């Protein structure tokens, strides 16, 4: 009997430790302070501006958006999401994507060819499928060039283009549905991965990540950055330009739930983040449940990987910040669910 009691006590102790670790990891005990909130202007007229990226050598940025709460209420609903163009000077939004019966754009990546042509790669979850759409950007509008499906893209979140039809894409979960997907999140299981699509087929190039989310590449094309939401980590990979294999060279503890990744003109890394993950989960279910927003900057240009919080709020004016795109002294912050984005002056 004493051995059974001892085993039971040990088991309960391990459960308590696991729960406590999860609560710490989720930011339950964090104190959130407002940082640089007054420097931001609210831009409305768009719902769920989940990803934002600037067009090089312009004052314009692409914004990927759709209303995810409608989808959660009815996964089969047709949703008119869109890619918008935001002008820093005019501070207005114009829809530039074609009309689709159903369009649920998620992560996106801009690719500029040697001749200056601009292509935009977009993860699309329309019709309860997972695809990547490649658009050509000309004359202030997007024209669909190709739609890519691959069985290896089981739960695509974000992607980064490295060629006219080549890209890396994150699968944010190993389990697609059900209780195991939930346990994967709460137990911080490293079951997600990164796939490389060579123009014809996809193959796994990185694994063992906990909720792989944002992904981007440096200007040289030799470093790939991947955000791990539940591991609170930024993974840094060396990319082999010959075979596109990835080798992990650094894992940076960010202390926050990192989401999409953008790079500024210097090559420094800007990430929209969720410092209190359980509050973000509550916010995903109900807009009145506000979730803290955070933007971190990681110095990559000097190789130090020093980190600073450049923006933070307790849930207002924007909740669930997912991306921060920077050009000069301007920073655009997007959100997974909110009907606004922020235009900030650094």
C-alpha positions in Angstrom: 0.0 0.0 0.0 2.8 2.4 0.9 4.4 1.9 -2.6 1.0 2.7 -4.3 0.7 5.9 -2.2 4.2 6.9 -3.1 3.6 6.3 -6.8 0.3 8.2 -6.6 2.0 11.1 -4.8 4.8 11.2 -7.4 2.3 11.2 -10.2 0.2 14.0 -8.7 3.4 15.9 -8.1 4.4 15.6 -11.8 0.9 16.7 -12.9 1.1 19.8 -10.6 4.6 20.6 -11.9 3.4 20.2 -15.5 0.4 22.5 -14.9 2.5 25.1 -13.2 5.0 25.0 -16.1 2.2 25.5 -18.6 0.8 28.5 -16.7 4.3 30.1 -16.5 4.9 29.4 -20.2 1.5 30.9 -21.1 2.3 34.2 -19.3 -0.4 33.9 -16.6 1.9 35.5 -14.0 3.3 38.2 -16.2 2.8 41.9 -15.5 2.0 43.7 -18.7 2.8 47.4 -19.1 1.8 49.8 -21.8 4.8 50.7 -24.0 4.7 53.3 -26.9 0.9 52.9 -27.1 0.4 56.7 -27.6 2.5 56.6 -30.8 0.0 54.6 -32.7 -3.0 55.6 -34.9 -5.9 53.2 -35.3 -6.7 52.3 -38.9 -10.1 50.6 -39.3 -12.0 49.1 -42.2 -10.3 45.7 -42.1 -10.9 42.6 -40.0 -8.2 40.2 -39.0 -5.1 41.8 -40.6 -3.1 38.8 -39.6 0.0 39.4 -41.8 1.6 42.5 -43.3 4.7 43.0 -45.5 6.1 46.0 -47.2 6.8 46.3 -51.0 10.5 47.1 -51.3 11.4 50.7 -52.4 7.8 51.9 -51.9 5.7 53.3 -49.1 3.1 50.6 -49.6 2.4 47.3 -47.8 0.3 44.3 -48.5 -2.1 43.3 -45.7 -3.7 39.8 -45.5 -7.1 39.7 -43.8 -10.3 37.8 -43.2 -12.8 37.4 -40.4 -11.7 34.3 -38.6 -14.6 34.4 -36.0 -17.1 33.8 -38.9 -15.1 30.8 -39.9 -15.0 29.5 -36.3 -18.8 29.7 -36.1 -19.2 27.9 -39.4 -16.0 26.2 -40.9 -17.8 25.7 -44.2 -18.8 29.3 -44.6 -17.6 31.1 -47.7 -15.7 34.2 -46.6 -14.6 37.1 -48.8 -11.2 37.7 -47.3 -8.7 39.7 -49.2 -5.2 41.1 -49.8 -5.2 44.9 -49.3 -2.7 47.6 -50.2 -1.9 50.1 -47.5 -0.4 53.4 -48.4 1.7 55.0 -45.7 1.2 58.5 -47.1 -2.5 58.4 -47.7 -3.1 56.0 -44.8 -5.8 54.2 -46.7 -6.6 50.6 -47.6 -7.5 49.3 -51.1 -8.4 45.7 -51.9 -6.1 44.4 -54.7 -6.8 40.7 -54.7 -9.2 39.2 -57.3 -12.8 38.2 -56.3 -13.1 34.6 -55.2 -16.2 32.7 -54.0 -14.2 31.8 -50.9 -10.8 33.3 -49.9 -9.2 32.8 -46.5 -5.7 34.3 -46.8 -3.3 33.5 -43.9 0.5 34.1 -44.0 2.1 35.6 -47.1 5.5 36.4 -48.6 6.7 38.8 -51.3 9.2 37.7 -53.9 10.9 40.2 -56.2 12.6 38.7 -59.3 15.8 39.7 -60.9 13.9 41.8 -63.5 11.9 43.6 -60.7 8.7 41.6 -61.1 6.8 41.3 -57.9 5.0 38.1 -56.8 3.0 37.5 -53.7 2.7 34.0 -52.2 -0.3 33.5 -49.9 -1.5 30.6 -47.8 -5.2 30.1 -48.4 -7.6 28.0 -46.4 -10.6 28.4 -48.7 -13.1 25.6 -49.2 -11.7 23.8 -46.1 -8.5 23.1 -48.0 -4.9 24.2 -47.7 -3.3 25.8 -50.7 -0.7 28.3 -51.7 -1.7 30.9 -54.2 0.9 32.8 -56.3 -0.1 36.2 -57.6 1.6 38.7 -59.9 1.5 42.3 -58.8 1.1 44.8 -61.6 -0.7 48.1 -62.0 -1.9 48.1 -58.4 -3.6 44.8 -58.6 -3.0 41.1 -58.1 -3.4 38.5 -60.8 -3.5 34.8 -59.9 -0.7 32.8 -61.6 -0.9 29.4 -59.9 -2.6 27.5 -57.1 -0.5 24.9 -55.3 -1.7 21.9 -53.3 0.5 19.3 -51.7 -0.4 16.5 -49.3 2.5 17.5 -47.1 0.9 20.9 -46.3 -1.4 19.6 -43.6 -1.6 22.7 -41.4 0.1 25.6 -43.2 0.4 28.8 -41.3 3.1 31.0 -43.0 5.5 30.8 -45.8 8.6 32.5 -47.3 9.2 32.6 -51.0 12.8 31.9 -52.2 12.2 31.6 -55.9 9.5 32.3 -58.5 7.6 29.2 -57.5 9.7 27.9 -54.6 9.0 28.4 -50.9 9.3 27.2 -47.3 6.1 26.7 -45.4 5.3 26.0 -41.7 2.9 23.4 -40.6 1.9 24.7 -37.2 0.6 21.4 -35.9 1.4 17.7 -36.2 -2.2 16.8 -35.4 -4.8 18.5 -37.6 -7.9 18.1 -35.5 -9.3 16.7 -32.2 -8.1 16.4 -28.7 -4.5 15.6 -29.7 -4.3 19.0 -31.4 -5.4 20.7 -28.2 -2.9 18.6 -26.1 -0.2 19.5 -28.6 -0.7 23.1 -27.7 -1.1 22.9 -23.9 1.7 20.4 -23.5 3.9 22.3 -25.8 4.7 19.2 -27.8 7.3 19.8 -30.6 5.4 18.1 -33.4 5.2 20.8 -36.1 7.6 21.2 -39.0 8.8 23.2 -42.0 8.4 22.0 -45.6 10.2 23.1 -48.7 8.4 23.2 -52.0 10.7 23.1 -55.0 8.1 24.0 -57.7 6.8 20.4 -58.1 6.7 18.7 -54.7 7.3 19.3 -51.0 9.6 17.7 -48.5 10.3 18.1 -44.8 13.4 20.2 -44.0 12.9 20.9 -40.3 11.0 19.2 -37.5 10.7 19.1 -33.7 9.2 22.6 -33.4 6.4 23.6 -31.0 3.7 25.4 -33.0 5.8 26.6 -35.9 4.3 29.8 -37.0 6.0 32.8 -38.8 8.9 32.2 -41.1 11.2 34.6 -43.1 14.6 34.7 -44.8 17.4 37.2 -44.5 18.6 39.3 -47.5 21.4 36.9 -48.3 19.0 34.0 -48.6 21.2 31.9 -46.3 19.3 32.2 -43.0 15.8 31.2 -42.3 14.0 32.3 -39.2 11.0 30.4 -37.7 8.8 31.4 -34.8 7.7 28.7 -32.3 4.6 30.0 -30.5 4.3 27.6 -27.5 8.1 27.1 -27.1 8.4 31.0 -26.9 11.4 30.6 -29.3 12.9 32.0 -32.5 14.7 29.2 -34.4 17.6 30.3 -36.6 18.6 28.0 -39.5 21.4 28.0 -41.9 20.1 27.4 -45.4 22.1 25.4 -48.0 21.6 27.2 -51.3 22.5 24.0 -53.2 19.9 21.6 -51.8 17.7 24.0 -49.6 18.4 21.9 -46.5 18.1 23.7 -43.2 20.5 23.3 -40.2 19.6 24.7 -36.8 22.3 27.1 -35.6 20.5 29.0 -32.8 17.4 28.8 -30.7 16.6 32.1 -29.0 14.3 32.2 -26.0 12.0 35.2 -26.5 9.8 34.7 -23.4 6.7 35.4 -25.4 4.4 33.7 -27.9 6.0 34.8 -31.2 3.9 34.9 -34.3 4.8 36.4 -37.7 8.3 37.6 -38.6 9.3 40.6 -40.7 12.7 42.1 -41.4 13.5 45.8 -41.7 15.9 47.5 -44.1 18.9 46.8 -41.8 18.0 43.1 -41.5 16.8 43.3 -37.9 13.8 41.1 -37.0 10.4 42.3 -35.9 7.8 39.9 -34.5 4.2 40.4 -33.4 3.7 38.4 -30.2 1.2 37.2 -27.6 2.7 37.6 -24.1 -0.3 35.9 -22.4 -1.2 32.9 -24.5 -4.2 31.8 -22.4 -5.8 35.2 -22.7 -5.2 35.0 -26.5 -7.1 31.7 -26.5 -10.0 33.4 -24.7 -9.9 36.4 -27.1 -10.1 34.0 -30.0 -13.5 32.9 -28.7 -14.9 36.3 -27.7 -13.8 39.7 -28.8 -14.7 41.2 -25.3 -11.9 39.0 -23.8 -9.0 41.3 -24.5 -5.5 39.9 -25.0 -2.2 41.7 -24.5 -0.2 42.7 -27.6 3.5 42.9 -28.0 6.1 43.7 -30.6 9.7 42.6 -30.2 12.8 43.5 -32.1 15.7 41.2 -32.3 19.0 42.6 -33.5 20.2 40.3 -36.3 22.2 42.9 -38.3 25.1 42.9 -35.8 24.8 39.2 -35.0 24.0 39.9 -31.3 20.3 38.7 -31.3 19.7 41.2 -28.5 16.0 41.6 -27.9 13.8 44.7 -27.0 10.1 45.2 -26.6 9.2 48.1 -29.0 5.4 48.0 -28.3 3.2 46.5 -25.7 -0.4 47.0 -24.4 -2.8 45.3 -22.0 -5.3 44.5 -24.7 -6.3 47.9 -26.1 -6.4 49.5 -28.6 -5.5 46.2 -30.4 -5.6 42.6 -29.1 -3.8 39.6 -30.4 -1.0 41.3 -32.3 0.3 38.9 -34.9 2.7 41.0 -37.0 4.8 44.2 -37.0 6.1 45.4 -40.4 8.6 48.3 -40.2 9.8 50.8 -42.8 12.0 53.7 -41.6 10.2 55.2 -38.6 6.8 53.7 -39.4 5.5 50.4 -37.9 2.3 48.7 -38.9 0.8 46.2 -36.4 -1.8 43.7 -37.4 -4.1 41.4 -35.4 -5.5 37.9 -35.8 -9.1 38.9 -35.0 -9.6 42.6 -34.3 -11.3 44.9 -36.9 -8.4 47.4 -36.9 -4.6 47.7 -37.5 -2.2 50.2 -36.1 0.0 52.7 -37.9 2.7 53.7 -35.4 5.6 56.2 -35.4 8.8 54.8 -33.8 
